[in-house]
């Protein structure tokens, strides 16, 4: 992330110069409120579910993800309010497990709504966590695309990949416990789908004719 020093001013055609801490567009402000409120909701959900976790591995994932979310939330709030680089640079979330999936389906009992809160399980808890991470990735992506402040945009963009990594970690955990089963196509269908595309080659003739440009910019005439 590039360092931004000083109080840069930004033009507003109606009110004049705008200070760095107010360097935000209207859509950006509304979207950031949704993102930050959603992050609070996710962290509160993790906190409520924590007391019901039975598997130490899932508890470890929950605690690590919660701590990372908290730090990332503070970073986002700081740069949103200041309009400048945060005091601590953005971090990348790191999983502590492998990334091997087991493919195929085995028979399971059909799912249905609970009849009692005693039915809360690690499967349900990890599913809630996974859904929250997926939702956060979508919300932050949409917010980043509406953001005018360059620092906030980069912080949001960095956060999207972290949400994806946390969701991936949870899906691997669920797959290992057979909560999340992954079907595969037959080998014949898989090969057909994998080879359905070929690399693009050369430059279209119309593009060369219309622009009159050298098709290979690395070759000097």
Order of alpha helices (4+ residues) and beta strands (2+ residues): beta-beta-alpha-alpha-alpha-alpha-alpha-alpha
